[in-house]
Amino acid sequence: MYAAHYNLREPPFSIAPDPAFLYMSSRHQEALGHLLYGTGQYGGFVQLTGEVGTGKTTIVRTLLAQRLANVDIAMIHNPRQNEIEFVASICDELGVVYPGGGSDAGQTSIKVLVDALNQHLLASHAAGRRTVLIIDEAQNLPQPVLEQVRLLTNLETDKEKLLRIMLIGQPELGEMLARPDLRQLASRITARFHLTPLGVVETLQYIIHRLHVVGGPADLFTDAAMRRVHLYSQGIPRQINVICDRALLGAYARGLRSVTPSIVDQAAVEVLGAMPHRSVISRWLGRLRPRAVPLPWVEAVLAVAALVIAGVLLDQTLGRSRTTAGAAAVRPAAATAEPEVAKPDVAAKVPPPAPKASGIGALRATAQPLPAVMARLIGLWRPGLNIPRGENVCRSLARNGLDCLKGDASWDELREMNRPAILTLDFEDGRRQYVLLRSIDGDNLSVDTADGPLRLSLSMLDPLWNGEFLLLWQRPIPETEINRSVKGESIVWLRKMLAQAEGKTLTGALPTNFGPELRGQLSRFQIAHGLPDNGTADARTLLLLANLAPKSGTPSLGDAP
C-alpha cells in the first residue's frame, strides 16, 4: 500500500525469512561461519541458539541458498516426532529407500531405518559427498529423539563423521543440553554460537540496509526515529520489521515523506502494546508481573508510571519558568501594600539567585565531552595517567594493564559486571551525552558530573540510555579470551574460577588443557549468566569470573562517589 508512495520496489520490512534481506552484522557473520564450519570436512555437531526473531531461520536459509558443492542437506522443520518418525523423516529428505517406506513408515523398525540410512551415508561418502542434518526448533525435541540424535553421531568412518548435525533453537536448547542426563550429547557438540540482538548502531544500519535493498532512501526514517525503533524492539530483527512496517504505513496515512519518532511511538503501541519510553524498567515490571494479574491492570500501572515520569521531566523543564512567573505574579500584590515612599530599590540591583537545576535538568546543564568523561573514568583506575595526544585511548590503556570493554547491556548486566561505566544517552531533541555511572543502589544511581556526584532514579535515566556502555577492567590472565587453543596457567585459573562459581574448591595439580569437562563447566556458567555459549571464555565471561576474587583497589559500582 505504501510502497508506491515511497517509490519502493516492495515492502522492505516483511517478517518472511528472505535471505535477500539478510543484514550481515558481525554476529550474523559469525553465526553463518559456524554453520559453514559444520558442513566442512571436519565439521561434526553444531549448536546455534538465539531469542525468537533474532534471525536464526534467515541464516539457515542463507546457508541453503549457498548451494554448497558435494553437500546433501536434510532439513527437519517439525521436531515433534517419535524416534521412528524422526529417522524416517531424515531418510525421506535424503531420498533413502527403506522397507515399509511412504505411508507405511510407521510399520518399520528403528533398526531398519538406521541401517538403510547408514548404507546411504557410506555410499555418499564413497562418492565424495557430505551429508548435513539441520534440525530447526530443536528445543522442542523430545528426550528419546535427542538420544536418537546422539546415536546418529556414531555413524562414522575411521576418519570422519558420516552425518553432520546442526541443532537450531531458542535459548532453552542450551539450558536443556546443560542437564546432567544429556551430558553425553552435549559433549559431542564441537561448535556453539548464541545469536544476540542488534546494538543501537547495528539497528540503524539494519533499517538502512533493508531500505537500500528495495531502492528506498536512507533518510526515510529520521535518525531519532530509528533509535526509537531500537528502544522498543531491543534490537530483535523481527520486532524491528514489525514496528518499521507499521510506522511506514502510519507515515503514509498522514501523507508524510519520512518517519518521525512520534510515528514510531504510535506504531509500537499498535503492534506491541508498548507505552512510549517503557524500555528496560518496564521490561523488569513485565518479568516481575504475577501471572494471576490481568494484563489490562499491568498496562494501567505502566501508563500511570509513564505519566508520572513524563510529569517529572516536564516539571524539570518548566520549573524555572514557573518560578519566574510566580515571582512576577507576587511582586505587584506586595507592592500595593507598601506606602508610596521613595526608597532605594536594592532588590532590583541584586537579583535573587536562580533556582539550581535538579534531576535530568542538572545532568544536561553539566554535560561534558566524551574525552572529559573518559578522563574521569581513567582517573578512577590510574590517577594522573596521561594518554598521548592523537593516540588510541584503549590501545594506550592496554599497555598500562587496563582493557576497554564496550557493548550493549541492561541495568542488571551492569550490576553484575560491577565496574564504573560510561553510558550513552540520547535525548528527544537528538542531542547525545555521555555520563560516568559511579554506583547503583536499588532503584537509584549516582553519576559523575562537572559539579560533582548527581543522584538520579533509574526511571529518570532509563528512557535516555540507549544501552551502550564502556568500562575498564584488569584481565587476570595474559590472554584476551580462552578457547581450545589455550594451554597452561590460564587454563588452571579458569578451572579454579569455574569451580569456585559452583561452590567447589580445587587443589593439587590441575590439567592445563581445554578438555570436554572444562567446556561443560564453562557452558553452565555462561548459560547461568546469560552469556553467549560458544565454547570461548570471552572478555565479559572473564570479567564475571574475576569478580569472584576481586583485586584490592578495583573500582566498583558499590563505591559511593
ZIGIPE-V584286 format. One line per field, one symbol per residue. ss: DSSP state (a for helix, b for strand, c for the rest). A space follows every 50 residues. Layout:
ss = ???
This chain:
ss = ccccccccccccccccccaaaccccaaaaaaaaaaaaaacccccbbbbbb cccccaaaaaaaaaacccccbbbbbbccccccaaaaaaaaaaaacccccc caaaaaaccaaaaaaaaaaaaaaaaacccbbbbbbccaaaccaaaaaaaa aacccbccccbcbbbbbbbcaaaaaaaccaaaaaaaccccbbbbbcccca aaaaaaaaaaaaacccccccbcaaaaaaaaaaacccaaaaaaaaaaaaaa aaacccccbcaaaaaaaaaaaaccccccaaaaaaaaaaccccccaaaaaa aaaaaaaaaaaaaaaaaaaaaaaaaaaaaaaaaaaacccccccccaaaac ccccccccaaaaaaaccccaaaaaaaaaaaacccccccccccaaaaaacc ccbbbbbbccaaaaaaacccbbbbbbcccccbbbbbbbbbbccbbbbbbc cbbbbbbaaaaaccbbbbbbbbbccccccccbccccccaaaaaaaaaaaa accccccccccccccaaaaaaaaaaaaaccccccccbcaaaaaaaaaaac ccccccccccc
